[in-house]
Amino acid sequence: MTGNEATTAHDTRPTVTVIGLGNLGRALARTLLRAGHRTTVWNRSPGRADALVAAGAVRADTVDQAVAAADLVIVCVLDHDTVRRLLGPAAGALAGRVVVNLTSGTPQSARELGAWVTEQGAAYLSGAVYGVPETIGTPETFVLYSGPSHAFDTHSEQLELLGASTFVGTDAGLASVYDIALLGGMYGMFAGFFHAVALADSAGIKAEELTELLVRWLTGAAGALPGFAREIDSGDYATETSNLAINAAGLGNILSASRAQGVSTDLLAPLHVLFRQQIDQGHAASSLSRAIESLRAASRPA
Ligand SMILES: NC(=O)c1ccc[n+]([C@@H]2O[C@H](COP(=O)([O-])OP(=O)(O)OC[C@H]3O[C@@H](n4cnc5c(N)ncnc54)[C@H](OP(=O)(O)O)[C@@H]3O)[C@@H](O)[C@H]2O)c1
């Protein structure tokens, strides 16, 4: 190990290890270092640790050394397969540690990884980061964690340094379930944005010109979501505000106009299908939020 010469037997700083020094991993390590942690780092391409070592981090030569250096081991690499491949040779050093995996993946791979880490005698917390490297360590970032609650409680102060942390449950896959749901919502919003820009573009309106208005409109429209959520959770879709029939007609107009302007309807046409399915089942007067029932039906085995 090289780096931080101040490390002695009298060093009482809290210890942490960060494995993976990509854009996010470097920001995590920098934040912990600045907060006064004895921070050990490892990365496949060692040069990415140089600036951190110059700032006081300890460079581990192997993953094994990195794991052995701290009770709290944060991993942030490309994907879950890479995490498993990296930790495999360090399995002997894992017992008694808490592994916090901030690498994105699926709920299933998080559970498999969690089970393997647990077999090695360590605790496994899965984390989903909502922020970018520049906002790590600021109130703009939040992180969802799932896994054994004792592991979260033990290290909550350290984890809070990275961003506002929320524990969502003991199932190792749960943080990933939230993650894919939140990111799915984001991509749906992007789909709407792309369609809107293509439509405006077909009439000679610049993307930037439209976007200023679109952001104002979508920010307001997001205010409807908690009401939709209440309807979905209660199963009571009665509305006097905006029903499926009127929204299907509105979306139908958008699709016709898009075709007329030569704009693809690939992104929005499937939404119209959901509205139509509910109307065909007799729910024209129900709230727009009832479209969720068509998605639920599609996810049930036949
Ligand atoms: N960046 C963000 O804003 C953000 C936000 C939320 C979540 N995330 C998640 O955080 C994770 C890392 O993202 P990032 O933006 O930091 O990515 P990145 O900058 O591309 O870094 C990827 C990291 O993975 C390492 N890596 C890739 N393949 C490897 C292998 N075969 N063996 C060992 N190490 C390997 C890279 O090592 P080398 O340096 O040697 O290539 C690097 O440390 C991803 O799962 C991402 O979805 C990122």
PDBQT file of the ligand as one rigid body, heavy atoms in Angstrom, charges set to zero:
ROOT
HETATM    1  N1  LIG A 401     -21.855   8.847 -12.981  1.00  0.00    +0.000 N 
HETATM    2  C1  LIG A 401     -23.036   9.054 -12.441  1.00  0.00    +0.000 C 
HETATM    3  O1  LIG A 401     -23.555  10.176 -12.441  1.00  0.00    +0.000 OA
HETATM    4  C2  LIG A 401     -23.767   7.922 -11.762  1.00  0.00    +0.000 A 
HETATM    5  C3  LIG A 401     -24.919   8.193 -11.004  1.00  0.00    +0.000 A 
HETATM    6  C4  LIG A 401     -25.596   7.143 -10.388  1.00  0.00    +0.000 A 
HETATM    7  C5  LIG A 401     -25.144   5.843 -10.508  1.00  0.00    +0.000 A 
HETATM    8  N2  LIG A 401     -24.025   5.594 -11.262  1.00  0.00    +0.000 N 
HETATM    9  C6  LIG A 401     -23.564   4.193 -11.359  1.00  0.00    +0.000 C 
HETATM   10  O2  LIG A 401     -22.274   4.082 -10.808  1.00  0.00    +0.000 OA
HETATM   11  C7  LIG A 401     -21.531   3.078 -11.512  1.00  0.00    +0.000 C 
HETATM   12  C8  LIG A 401     -20.227   3.678 -12.008  1.00  0.00    +0.000 C 
HETATM   13  O3  LIG A 401     -20.533   4.771 -12.860  1.00  0.00    +0.000 OA
HETATM   14  P1  LIG A 401     -19.415   5.802 -13.321  1.00  0.00    +0.000 P 
HETATM   15  O4  LIG A 401     -20.132   6.956 -13.919  1.00  0.00    +0.000 OA
HETATM   16  O5  LIG A 401     -18.437   6.021 -12.231  1.00  0.00    +0.000 OA
HETATM   17  O6  LIG A 401     -18.744   4.957 -14.520  1.00  0.00    +0.000 OA
HETATM   18  P2  LIG A 401     -17.300   5.138 -15.154  1.00  0.00    +0.000 P 
HETATM   19  O7  LIG A 401     -16.798   6.521 -14.977  1.00  0.00    +0.000 OA
HETATM   20  O8  LIG A 401     -17.406   4.595 -16.527  1.00  0.00    +0.000 OA
HETATM   21  O9  LIG A 401     -16.385   4.170 -14.282  1.00  0.00    +0.000 OA
HETATM   22  C9  LIG A 401     -16.484   2.778 -14.397  1.00  0.00    +0.000 C 
HETATM   23  C10 LIG A 401     -15.613   2.138 -13.350  1.00  0.00    +0.000 C 
HETATM   24  O10 LIG A 401     -15.721   0.720 -13.494  1.00  0.00    +0.000 OA
HETATM   25  C11 LIG A 401     -14.402   0.193 -13.634  1.00  0.00    +0.000 C 
HETATM   26  N3  LIG A 401     -14.418  -0.998 -14.459  1.00  0.00    +0.000 N 
HETATM   27  C12 LIG A 401     -15.040  -1.178 -15.646  1.00  0.00    +0.000 A 
HETATM   28  N4  LIG A 401     -14.823  -2.438 -16.099  1.00  0.00    +0.000 NA
HETATM   29  C13 LIG A 401     -14.032  -3.032 -15.182  1.00  0.00    +0.000 A 
HETATM   30  C14 LIG A 401     -13.455  -4.320 -15.079  1.00  0.00    +0.000 A 
HETATM   31  N5  LIG A 401     -13.668  -5.270 -16.018  1.00  0.00    +0.000 N 
HETATM   32  N6  LIG A 401     -12.697  -4.595 -14.000  1.00  0.00    +0.000 NA
HETATM   33  C15 LIG A 401     -12.483  -3.670 -13.041  1.00  0.00    +0.000 A 
HETATM   34  N7  LIG A 401     -13.003  -2.418 -13.075  1.00  0.00    +0.000 NA
HETATM   35  C16 LIG A 401     -13.771  -2.115 -14.132  1.00  0.00    +0.000 A 
HETATM   36  C17 LIG A 401     -13.600   1.311 -14.297  1.00  0.00    +0.000 C 
HETATM   37  O11 LIG A 401     -12.222   1.071 -14.113  1.00  0.00    +0.000 OA
HETATM   38  P3  LIG A 401     -11.143   1.770 -15.102  1.00  0.00    +0.000 P 
HETATM   39  O12 LIG A 401     -10.945   3.157 -14.561  1.00  0.00    +0.000 OA
HETATM   40  O13 LIG A 401      -9.953   0.902 -14.980  1.00  0.00    +0.000 OA
HETATM   41  O14 LIG A 401     -11.762   1.784 -16.486  1.00  0.00    +0.000 OA
HETATM   42  C18 LIG A 401     -14.117   2.487 -13.493  1.00  0.00    +0.000 C 
HETATM   43  O15 LIG A 401     -13.539   2.532 -12.202  1.00  0.00    +0.000 OA
HETATM   44  C19 LIG A 401     -22.448   2.588 -12.652  1.00  0.00    +0.000 C 
HETATM   45  O16 LIG A 401     -23.100   1.423 -12.260  1.00  0.00    +0.000 OA
HETATM   46  C20 LIG A 401     -23.433   3.731 -12.812  1.00  0.00    +0.000 C 
HETATM   47  O17 LIG A 401     -24.670   3.300 -13.344  1.00  0.00    +0.000 OA
HETATM   48  C21 LIG A 401     -23.328   6.593 -11.873  1.00  0.00    +0.000 A 
ENDROOT
TORSDOF 0
